[in-house]
Amino acid sequence: MYQAHGDAGLLGKYGRYDAAFKLSVLERMWEEGLSYRQTAALFNIRNAGCLTG
């Protein structure tokens, strides 16, 4: 899971994401023009809504 998803692959089902991780995820989303859903799948984030708030 780590090779496929990095740090996010190691988090449990109800993992919490710190501000630095969220920022890095959002920056990649903006750079690549990805949707919230695509970004969540890329980082193995189960709830794409956590990226919007």
N, CA, C and O atoms as a Tinker XYZ file with bonds, in Angstrom:
   212  protein
     1  N      0.825000   -1.190000    0.000000    73     2
     2  CA     0.000000    0.000000    0.000000    64     1     3
     3  C      0.872000    1.258000    0.000000    63     2     4     5
     4  O      0.531000    2.249000   -0.645000    81     3
     5  N      1.989000    1.221000    0.717000    73     3     6
     6  CA     2.849000    2.403000    0.772000    64     5     7
     7  C      3.412000    2.736000   -0.607000    63     6     8     9
     8  O      3.467000    3.904000   -0.993000    81     7
     9  N      3.832000    1.708000   -1.353000    73     7    10
    10  CA     4.386000    1.956000   -2.681000    64     9    11
    11  C      3.352000    2.554000   -3.618000    63    10    12    13
    12  O      3.680000    3.392000   -4.458000    81    11
    13  N      2.116000    2.130000   -3.478000    73    11    14
    14  CA     1.056000    2.618000   -4.363000    64    13    15
    15  C      0.532000    3.983000   -3.944000    63    14    16    17
    16  O      0.194000    4.804000   -4.797000    81    15
    17  N      0.458000    4.240000   -2.611000    73    15    18
    18  CA    -0.240000    5.438000   -2.134000    64    17    19
    19  C      0.566000    6.303000   -1.173000    63    18    20    21
    20  O      0.047000    7.292000   -0.657000    81    19
    21  N      1.813000    5.954000   -0.924000    73    19    22
    22  CA     2.623000    6.748000   -0.005000    64    21    23
    23  C      2.090000    6.666000    1.414000    63    22    24    25
    24  O      1.535000    5.645000    1.819000    81    23
    25  N      2.260000    7.748000    2.172000    73    23    26
    26  CA     1.829000    7.770000    3.571000    64    25    27
    27  C      0.344000    7.471000    3.728000    63    26    28    29
    28  O     -0.057000    6.833000    4.702000    81    27
    29  N     -0.475000    7.923000    2.786000    73    27    30
    30  CA    -1.920000    7.699000    2.881000    64    29    31
    31  C     -2.254000    6.209000    2.881000    63    30    32    33
    32  O     -3.256000    5.804000    3.469000    81    31
    33  N     -1.430000    5.390000    2.230000    73    31    34
    34  CA    -1.680000    3.959000    2.183000    64    33    35
    35  C     -1.495000    3.270000    3.520000    63    34    36    37
    36  O     -1.954000    2.144000    3.709000    81    35
    37  N     -0.824000    3.940000    4.452000    73    35    38
    38  CA    -0.578000    3.356000    5.767000    64    37    39
    39  C     -1.647000    3.743000    6.791000    63    38    40    41
    40  O     -1.707000    3.159000    7.873000    81    39
    41  N     -2.472000    4.702000    6.463000    73    39    42
    42  CA    -3.487000    5.155000    7.408000    64    41    43
    43  C     -4.632000    4.163000    7.488000    63    42    44    45
    44  O     -4.953000    3.496000    6.504000    81    43
    45  N     -5.241000    4.067000    8.643000    73    43    46
    46  CA    -6.381000    3.190000    8.837000    64    45    47
    47  C     -7.609000    3.723000    8.131000    63    46    48    49
    48  O     -7.570000    4.774000    7.492000    81    47
    49  N     -8.689000    2.992000    8.252000    73    47    50
    50  CA    -9.925000    3.344000    7.561000    64    49    51
    51  C    -10.410000    4.735000    7.950000    63    50    52    53
    52  O    -10.919000    5.469000    7.103000    81    51
    53  N    -10.262000    5.100000    9.204000    73    51    54
    54  CA   -10.743000    6.389000    9.658000    64    53    55
    55  C     -9.576000    7.305000   10.020000    63    54    56    57
    56  O     -9.606000    8.002000   11.034000    81    55
    57  N     -8.551000    7.290000    9.173000    73    55    58
    58  CA    -7.379000    8.102000    9.434000    64    57    59
    59  C     -7.682000    9.589000    9.383000    63    58    60    61
    60  O     -8.601000   10.029000    8.692000    81    59
    61  N     -6.903000   10.348000   10.119000    73    59    62
    62  CA    -7.009000   11.804000   10.070000    64    61    63
    63  C     -5.800000   12.315000    9.320000    63    62    64    65
    64  O     -4.711000   11.747000    9.398000    81    63
    65  N     -6.005000   13.376000    8.608000    73    63    66
    66  CA    -4.942000   13.914000    7.782000    64    65    67
    67  C     -4.533000   15.281000    8.327000    63    66    68    69
    68  O     -5.382000   16.144000    8.548000    81    67
    69  N     -3.243000   15.476000    8.541000    73    67    70
    70  CA    -2.791000   16.760000    9.057000    64    69    71
    71  C     -2.779000   17.807000    7.941000    63    70    72    73
    72  O     -2.904000   17.478000    6.761000    81    71
    73  N     -2.629000   19.056000    8.332000    73    71    74
    74  CA    -2.714000   20.170000    7.383000    64    73    75
    75  C     -1.641000   20.078000    6.302000    63    74    76    77
    76  O     -1.911000   20.381000    5.140000    81    75
    77  N     -0.434000   19.668000    6.665000    73    75    78
    78  CA     0.650000   19.565000    5.684000    64    77    79
    79  C      0.329000   18.526000    4.611000    63    78    80    81
    80  O      0.585000   18.748000    3.428000    81    79
    81  N     -0.235000   17.387000    5.031000    73    79    82
    82  CA    -0.599000   16.354000    4.071000    64    81    83
    83  C     -1.706000   16.850000    3.152000    63    82    84    85
    84  O     -1.635000   16.672000    1.936000    81    83
    85  N     -2.739000   17.477000    3.736000    73    83    86
    86  CA    -3.840000   17.998000    2.923000    64    85    87
    87  C     -3.331000   19.008000    1.896000    63    86    88    89
    88  O     -3.742000   18.979000    0.736000    81    87
    89  N     -2.442000   19.894000    2.323000    73    87    90
    90  CA    -1.907000   20.893000    1.410000    64    89    91
    91  C     -1.150000   20.233000    0.266000    63    90    92    93
    92  O     -1.304000   20.639000   -0.886000    81    91
    93  N     -0.344000   19.233000    0.557000    73    91    94
    94  CA     0.408000   18.562000   -0.508000    64    93    95
    95  C     -0.531000   17.851000   -1.479000    63    94    96    97
    96  O     -0.281000   17.824000   -2.684000    81    95
    97  N     -1.611000   17.275000   -0.950000    73    95    98
    98  CA    -2.599000   16.604000   -1.799000    64    97    99
    99  C     -3.290000   17.631000   -2.697000    63    98   100   101
   100  O     -3.426000   17.415000   -3.901000    81    99
   101  N     -3.726000   18.749000   -2.109000    73    99   102
   102  CA    -4.409000   19.783000   -2.874000    64   101   103
   103  C     -3.496000   20.404000   -3.930000    63   102   104   105
   104  O     -3.943000   20.695000   -5.039000    81   103
   105  N     -2.233000   20.606000   -3.598000    73   103   106
   106  CA    -1.298000   21.164000   -4.577000    64   105   107
   107  C     -1.157000   20.238000   -5.774000    63   106   108   109
   108  O     -1.117000   20.692000   -6.918000    81   107
   109  N     -1.082000   18.949000   -5.511000    73   107   110
   110  CA    -0.983000   17.992000   -6.629000    64   109   111
   111  C     -2.263000   18.002000   -7.449000    63   110   112   113
   112  O     -2.221000   17.924000   -8.677000    81   111
   113  N     -3.412000   18.099000   -6.763000    73   111   114
   114  CA    -4.697000   18.153000   -7.456000    64   113   115
   115  C     -4.736000   19.361000   -8.391000    63   114   116   117
   116  O     -5.135000   19.241000   -9.549000    81   115
   117  N     -4.319000   20.527000   -7.886000    73   115   118
   118  CA    -4.347000   21.753000   -8.686000    64   117   119
   119  C     -3.360000   21.679000   -9.848000    63   118   120   121
   120  O     -3.681000   22.088000  -10.964000    81   119
   121  N     -2.164000   21.161000   -9.590000    73   119   122
   122  CA    -1.134000   21.072000  -10.630000    64   121   123
   123  C     -1.566000   20.171000  -11.785000    63   122   124   125
   124  O     -1.288000   20.458000  -12.950000    81   123
   125  N     -2.254000   19.069000  -11.441000    73   123   126
   126  CA    -2.630000   18.086000  -12.462000    64   125   127
   127  C     -4.064000   18.246000  -12.947000    63   126   128   129
   128  O     -4.506000   17.499000  -13.820000    81   127
   129  N     -4.797000   19.209000  -12.393000    73   127   130
   130  CA    -6.175000   19.440000  -12.816000    64   129   131
   131  C     -7.112000   18.292000  -12.487000    63   130   132   133
   132  O     -8.027000   17.995000  -13.255000    81   131
   133  N     -6.891000   17.644000  -11.349000    73   131   134
   134  CA    -7.695000   16.494000  -10.943000    64   133   135
   135  C     -8.943000   16.931000  -10.178000    63   134   136   137
   136  O     -8.965000   18.003000   -9.573000    81   135
   137  N     -9.965000   16.104000  -10.208000    73   135   138
   138  CA   -11.156000   16.350000   -9.400000    64   137   139
   139  C    -10.881000   15.868000   -7.977000    63   138   140   141
   140  O     -9.898000   15.173000   -7.720000    81   139
   141  N    -11.777000   16.255000   -7.051000    73   139   142
   142  CA   -11.631000   15.765000   -5.672000    64   141   143
   143  C    -11.672000   14.246000   -5.643000    63   142   144   145
   144  O    -10.888000   13.614000   -4.936000    81   143
   145  N    -12.579000   13.662000   -6.404000    73   143   146
   146  CA   -12.724000   12.205000   -6.428000    64   145   147
   147  C    -11.464000   11.531000   -6.985000    63   146   148   149
   148  O    -11.000000   10.533000   -6.434000    81   147
   149  N    -10.921000   12.066000   -8.059000    73   147   150
   150  CA    -9.700000   11.498000   -8.635000    64   149   151
   151  C     -8.540000   11.605000   -7.653000    63   150   152   153
   152  O     -7.748000   10.674000   -7.504000    81   151
   153  N     -8.450000   12.745000   -6.990000    73   151   154
   154  CA    -7.374000   12.965000   -6.032000    64   153   155
   155  C     -7.494000   12.009000   -4.859000    63   154   156   157
   156  O     -6.498000   11.436000   -4.419000    81   155
   157  N     -8.698000   11.835000   -4.355000    73   155   158
   158  CA    -8.918000   10.915000   -3.238000    64   157   159
   159  C     -8.505000    9.497000   -3.627000    63   158   160   161
   160  O     -7.882000    8.793000   -2.833000    81   159
   161  N     -8.842000    9.082000   -4.820000    73   159   162
   162  CA    -8.472000    7.740000   -5.281000    64   161   163
   163  C     -6.953000    7.610000   -5.403000    63   162   164   165
   164  O     -6.384000    6.578000   -5.048000    81   163
   165  N     -6.310000    8.644000   -5.898000    73   163   166
   166  CA    -4.861000    8.627000   -6.079000    64   165   167
   167  C     -4.128000    8.464000   -4.753000    63   166   168   169
   168  O     -3.111000    7.774000   -4.681000    81   167
   169  N     -4.650000    9.105000   -3.696000    73   167   170
   170  CA    -4.002000    9.064000   -2.391000    64   169   171
   171  C     -4.658000    8.084000   -1.426000    63   170   172   173
   172  O     -4.344000    8.074000   -0.236000    81   171
   173  N     -5.574000    7.257000   -1.940000    73   171   174
   174  CA    -6.269000    6.259000   -1.119000    64   173   175
   175  C     -7.005000    6.914000    0.052000    63   174   176   177
   176  O     -6.994000    6.405000    1.172000    81   175
   177  N     -7.639000    8.045000   -0.227000    73   175   178
   178  CA    -8.441000    8.737000    0.772000    64   177   179
   179  C     -9.882000    8.299000    0.559000    63   178   180   181
   180  O    -10.447000    8.510000   -0.514000    81   179
   181  N    -10.471000    7.697000    1.569000    73   179   182
   182  CA   -11.780000    7.095000    1.408000    64   181   183
   183  C    -12.917000    8.111000    1.264000    63   182   184   185
   184  O    -13.933000    7.810000    0.637000    81   183
   185  N    -12.761000    9.302000    1.833000    73   183   186
   186  CA   -13.802000   10.308000    1.795000    64   185   187
   187  C    -13.249000   11.572000    1.132000    63   186   188   189
   188  O    -12.521000   12.340000    1.759000    81   187
   189  N    -13.596000   11.779000   -0.128000    73   187   190
   190  CA   -13.097000   12.954000   -0.854000    64   189   191
   191  C    -13.565000   14.252000   -0.224000    63   190   192   193
   192  O    -12.948000   15.296000   -0.435000    81   191
   193  N    -14.656000   14.208000    0.555000    73   191   194
   194  CA   -15.169000   15.398000    1.209000    64   193   195
   195  C    -14.217000   15.992000    2.213000    63   194   196   197
   196  O    -14.303000   17.184000    2.508000    81   195
   197  N    -13.309000   15.196000    2.749000    73   195   198
   198  CA   -12.356000   15.743000    3.717000    64   197   199
   199  C    -11.377000   16.704000    3.065000    63   198   200   201
   200  O    -10.699000   17.456000    3.766000    81   199
   201  N    -11.287000   16.699000    1.751000    73   199   202
   202  CA   -10.393000   17.616000    1.051000    64   201   203
   203  C    -11.024000   18.979000    0.825000    63   202   204   205
   204  O    -10.321000   19.951000    0.552000    81   203
   205  N    -12.318000   19.059000    0.934000    73   203   206
   206  CA   -13.007000   20.301000    0.632000    64   205   207
   207  C    -13.128000   21.227000    1.828000    63   206   208   209
   208  O    -13.376000   22.422000    1.663000    81   207
   209  N    -12.959000   20.696000    3.020000    73   207   210
   210  CA   -13.185000   21.509000    4.217000    64   209   211
   211  C    -11.966000   21.967000    4.927000    63   210   212
   212  O    -12.066000   22.656000    5.943000    81   211
